[in-house]
């Protein structure tokens, strides 16, 4: 699977410092890679699955197994190359709904710091111990 995320800048001003540019996800394209047939085909739906995409990390999960996540949605954590250099830039951490081709900001208000780069954390439920629920 290949995932392409396109971003745009709110009220872009070419004279402004890059630190002031506000990036947001305005599109997601997903491609199924058929290695044996040597073909790449665009897909428009994840059906009952969810993608979590971030810096050097991607996960595909079943929405049925994670009911707090919305099916056919790509959750993105900001991986913009300039983010670590400009401490006051806002982050693009969002849920992109493939059904409606729309994005919803997940972190609001914005964090006070943009470092370190956000990552998705998924606990290993196979190692979860029921006694931890009693604390």
C-alpha angles and dihedrals in degrees: 000000000000122000123197120191120194122202135195133192123241111237094348115210114186090203094055125095113263088239090071097051114111111211124198135176110256100169146014126199121189125196130192111219115215101195097181093049091037091229136132117206127187115233123200101198140043089199106204095352135099130211124210111196126185144136107326091335136092132170132188114203137176112251088212091061092044104040092175088069122074118240119242091024132124114212111205130196115199114265099164110152095230097049097094092050097055111054096193099051114117120240127244101222106154150144112240111203109212093196094062098021090233137130130223122196111237101190113056128187094033120253118264090235132039095201132124104034110255120255134185116247119203117184119224102247091190088068096042112121117212092221089069088070091066096064 
